[in-house]
Amino acid sequence: MSRNPSEWTVFMERLEAAEQEFVQGRPAEFQSLWSRADDVTLCGGFGGVERGWQNVISRLDWVSTKYADGSRTSEEISSVVGADFAYLVQTEVIRARLAGQAQFSIQELRATMLFRREQEGWRIVHRHADSQMLTRPPN
């Protein structure tokens, strides 16, 4: 397998395009970027925890049905790319029509993604996104 940095750049371009498709209700490209391993995990922006390829893909199918006519922007906070493992921390803003609504909604998320280089190249192995954007002291 190549240790070419451009391989990572190409993967990140595919990820960005796939996430744009996802918020338009089309999950296939985003799903194709995930590892097929049993150790993949998803803690998504709509809550819940999924583990394993089949459970993660089912959840992504369900989530994608909640979005229509969406667009997404992101701002990278931090990232590290190693030989076979990488992570990305970012904020995301999704503007979309949510299931059954005529008006657009805005969803602001903080997201962390972990990636692993596998036989077929870089793959997503974990995503955690939530809407806790404000800093608040404990009650």
C-alpha positions as CSV (number, residue, x, y, z in Angstrom):
1,M,0.0,0.0,0.0
2,S,1.2,3.5,-0.8
3,R,2.1,5.9,1.9
4,N,1.5,8.8,-0.5
5,P,0.0,11.9,1.2
6,S,-2.0,12.5,-1.9
7,E,-4.0,9.3,-1.2
8,W,-5.2,11.0,2.0
9,T,-6.0,14.2,0.1
10,V,-8.1,12.3,-2.5
11,F,-9.9,10.4,0.3
12,M,-10.7,13.7,2.1
13,E,-12.1,15.1,-1.2
14,R,-14.3,12.0,-1.6
15,L,-15.4,12.4,2.0
16,E,-16.4,16.0,1.6
17,A,-18.4,15.2,-1.6
18,A,-20.0,12.2,0.1
19,E,-21.1,14.3,3.1
20,Q,-22.7,16.8,0.7
21,E,-24.6,14.0,-0.9
22,F,-25.6,12.6,2.5
23,V,-27.4,15.8,3.6
24,Q,-29.4,15.7,0.3
25,G,-30.8,12.4,1.4
26,R,-28.3,10.2,-0.7
27,P,-26.2,8.1,1.7
28,A,-24.6,5.6,-0.7
29,E,-21.3,7.4,-1.3
30,F,-20.8,8.2,2.4
31,Q,-21.6,4.6,3.3
32,S,-19.0,3.4,0.8
33,L,-16.2,5.1,2.7
34,W,-16.8,3.1,5.9
35,S,-14.9,0.1,7.0
36,R,-16.8,-3.2,6.7
37,A,-15.3,-4.4,10.0
38,D,-17.2,-5.4,13.1
39,D,-15.4,-2.7,15.2
40,V,-16.8,0.3,13.4
41,T,-18.9,2.6,15.6
42,L,-21.2,5.6,15.1
43,C,-22.4,8.0,17.8
44,G,-24.5,10.2,15.5
45,G,-25.9,13.7,15.6
46,F,-29.4,12.3,16.2
47,G,-28.2,10.3,19.2
48,G,-27.7,6.6,19.9
49,V,-24.7,4.3,19.5
50,E,-24.2,1.8,16.7
51,R,-21.5,-0.9,16.4
52,G,-20.7,-3.1,13.5
53,W,-20.9,-2.5,9.7
54,Q,-24.5,-3.6,9.3
55,N,-25.8,-1.5,12.3
56,V,-23.9,1.6,11.2
57,I,-25.1,1.3,7.6
58,S,-28.7,0.8,8.8
59,R,-28.4,3.9,11.0
60,L,-27.0,6.0,8.1
61,D,-29.8,4.9,5.9
62,W,-32.3,6.0,8.5
63,V,-30.6,9.4,9.1
64,S,-30.3,10.2,5.4
65,T,-34.1,9.9,5.1
66,K,-34.3,12.9,7.6
67,Y,-32.5,15.3,5.2
68,A,-33.6,16.8,1.9
69,D,-32.1,19.7,-0.2
70,G,-29.2,20.0,2.2
71,S,-25.9,21.7,2.2
72,R,-23.0,21.3,4.6
73,T,-20.0,23.4,5.6
74,S,-17.2,22.4,8.0
75,E,-14.3,24.0,9.8
76,E,-11.4,21.8,10.8
77,I,-10.3,22.2,14.4
78,S,-7.5,19.5,14.4
79,S,-6.3,16.5,12.5
80,V,-3.5,14.1,12.5
81,V,-2.6,11.6,9.7
82,G,-0.3,8.8,10.5
83,A,0.8,5.9,8.3
84,D,-2.3,3.8,9.0
85,F,-4.5,5.8,11.3
86,A,-5.9,9.3,11.3
87,Y,-8.4,11.5,13.1
88,L,-10.3,14.7,12.3
89,V,-12.0,17.1,14.7
90,Q,-14.3,19.7,13.1
91,T,-17.4,21.7,13.5
92,E,-20.2,21.2,10.9
93,V,-23.2,23.3,9.9
94,I,-25.9,21.5,8.0
95,R,-28.7,23.4,6.4
96,A,-31.5,21.2,5.1
97,R,-35.2,20.5,5.1
98,L,-35.8,17.9,7.8
99,A,-38.3,15.1,7.2
100,G,-41.7,16.5,6.4
101,Q,-40.8,20.2,6.9
102,A,-41.2,22.9,4.3
103,Q,-38.7,25.3,5.9
104,F,-35.0,24.8,6.2
105,S,-33.4,23.9,9.5
106,I,-29.9,24.5,10.7
107,Q,-28.0,21.8,12.6
108,E,-24.7,22.8,14.2
109,L,-22.5,19.8,15.2
110,R,-19.1,19.1,16.6
111,A,-17.7,16.0,15.1
112,T,-14.8,13.6,15.5
113,M,-13.9,11.0,13.0
114,L,-11.3,8.2,13.1
115,F,-9.9,6.6,10.0
116,R,-7.9,3.5,9.3
117,R,-5.9,2.5,6.2
118,E,-7.2,-0.9,5.1
119,Q,-6.4,-3.1,2.1
120,E,-8.6,-0.9,-0.1
121,G,-7.4,2.4,1.3
122,W,-8.6,4.8,3.9
123,R,-11.9,4.0,5.6
124,I,-14.0,5.6,8.4
125,V,-14.0,3.5,11.6
126,H,-15.7,5.9,14.0
127,R,-17.8,9.0,13.9
128,H,-19.1,10.9,16.9
129,A,-21.2,14.0,16.2
130,D,-23.4,16.0,18.7
131,S,-25.0,19.4,19.0
132,Q,-23.2,20.4,22.3
133,M,-21.6,23.5,20.7
134,L,-21.9,25.8,23.8
135,T,-19.6,25.6,26.8
136,R,-21.7,25.1,29.9
137,P,-20.7,24.4,33.5
138,P,-22.2,21.3,35.1
139,N,-25.5,21.8,37.0
